[in-house]
Amino acid sequence: MHNLEETKAKIEVFQQASFPLEIGQTQREDIHAKLHSYTDQFLNNLSEEKAFYQQGYENRGPIPALEVGESGIGLPNILNTYHEEVMQSGINAASGGHFGYIPGGGVFSAAIGDYLAAVTNRYAGIFYAAPGAIRLENTLINWVGKLIGYQGNFGGNLTTGGSIANLTAITAARHAHKIKGKDLEKTVIYLSEQVHHCVPKAIRISGLEECIIHHIPLDAEFRIDAEKLEELIIDDKANGLNPFMVIASAGTTDVGAVDPLAAIGQIAQEHGLWFHIDAAYGGFFMLTEHGRSVMKGIEMADSVILDPHKGLFLPYGLGMIIVKDLNKLLAAHTFEANYMQDSKDFNLEYSPADVSPELSKHFRGLRMWLPLKLHGIAPFRAALEEKLWLTRYCYQKVKEMGFEMGPYPQMSVFTFRLNASDGNNDSINKAILKGIHTDGRIFISSTQIHKQFHLRFACLSFRSHLREVDLFLEILKAELDKVLK
Ligand SMILES: *Cc1c(COP(=O)(O)O)cnc(C)c1O
């Protein structure tokens, strides 16, 4: 035991030294002003800023300015460091000129949601701790579940992204079908070669890597051939195997292909397979009429994942899984503990912790709820419609320049390449991409189609409008003229 007077003296010393952690109002106002001045400048200049800075790739190793020390350095210094070491390198994902990978943009109102969630710091893992926060998040899950056509006892979880959502879905499927170690070598998972790489990654992490993976043949537009899927399943059953799960995509990353969901759903139902749909990229096009028509059958899935940080233009850090039968998601993830006993009598709604690997979690629903409440759904719907039309416009214009085109876009992605007269296609298309990256006002990425280098255009930022697409076309034309000279 310590002497009580000495103990109190110690407390006094450390209390004083820890005071800087609680910031008073005057200082808060100063911080707000400085921060807002930085973010306002960023947003006001954004349309003139580059979409890609070909910097930050020069040196290896830690950056001294980023190291933390015993004493603070003040916000102005911090913002300078942030600007120099973070903002002046790589892809400017907030830019409307970002047409690479899958853009999103990051609506400002979501940042307000994050700020509010962080300052008030409600514990959004357990219903008992924050019933209002959990109800808010479950309201969002309900809205999206209905959007994809689910009814009845569906449920889900707000994840950090699509990869974790896929992992959660595959885990629920494994549990629902009672797949154990001894079953693995006879268990079959069916998927397309075009599936996002986080799917095989999730299969590995969830312990299913030793299953048989059958790649379903694809049609000319990179969609699953449903008839071939059924043939595979029938064959596998005849050979004593256990067809377990089929994974389809609603918008593949490479070309934005939507698999024939209704046909796959029918087959999955008939043969008793878990049907999972990765709609990380395409899911929110359900807000548009075109999206609802190409994704017909999405409601037949046992589980669907979506990425609000793509299709709802939120900043990175929000994915979503929805499972048709909530009980199956609960069964795979619910655990109890002695120290959690107080919460047991308060389960009017399921908790995020009951349907995910997480316990303590960011109140991440607020970054989605606040923008939807503030703007309403209508402008999100309009922005998605706009992306579809911009992509069709761009496709036609790129085709008119003489490029060899990939499939007509089902959503807002397409691939293209120059078919060079000397047959040196890869190097000439790489030269075009390099030219675009060096310019930097627009960013696009590339991919491999049938093992050949292709350029790729993806339009999903809420900040991408006709102006940005026309700028892309102008730059592409200039690079094309350069390589043809
Ligand atoms: C982006 C994407 C993912 C991965 O999602 P993250 O949010 O990046 O983890 C999975 N599937 C598809 C189709 C995607 O476009």
The ligand as an SDF file (V2000), in Angstrom:
LIG
                    3D

 15 15  0  0  0  0  0  0  0  0999 V2000
  -13.9230   -2.4980  -54.1590 C   0  0  0  0  0  0  0  0  0  0  0  0
  -14.4390   -3.8630  -54.3360 C   0  0  0  0  0  0  0  0  0  0  0  0
  -14.2610   -4.8190  -53.3320 C   0  0  0  0  0  0  0  0  0  0  0  0
  -13.4140   -4.5690  -52.1170 C   0  0  0  0  0  0  0  0  0  0  0  0
  -14.0100   -3.6420  -51.2930 O   0  0  0  0  0  0  0  0  0  0  0  0
  -13.1460   -2.7330  -50.2910 P   0  0  0  0  0  0  0  0  0  0  0  0
  -14.1590   -1.7730  -49.7950 O   0  0  0  0  0  0  0  0  0  0  0  0
  -12.0680   -2.1050  -51.1220 O   0  0  0  0  0  0  0  0  0  0  0  0
  -12.5980   -3.6100  -49.2430 O   0  0  0  0  0  0  0  0  0  0  0  0
  -14.8500   -6.0510  -53.5040 C   0  0  0  0  0  0  0  0  0  0  0  0
  -15.5590   -6.3320  -54.6040 N   0  0  0  0  0  0  0  0  0  0  0  0
  -15.7390   -5.4410  -55.6070 C   0  0  0  0  0  0  0  0  0  0  0  0
  -16.5370   -5.8220  -56.7960 C   0  0  0  0  0  0  0  0  0  0  0  0
  -15.1770   -4.1740  -55.4970 C   0  0  0  0  0  0  0  0  0  0  0  0
  -15.3620   -3.2820  -56.4760 O   0  0  0  0  0  0  0  0  0  0  0  0
  1  2  1  0
  2  3  1  0
  2 14  2  0
  3  4  1  0
  3 10  2  0
  4  5  1  0
  5  6  1  0
  6  7  2  0
  6  8  1  0
  6  9  1  0
 10 11  1  0
 11 12  2  0
 12 13  1  0
 12 14  1  0
 14 15  1  0
M  END
$$$$
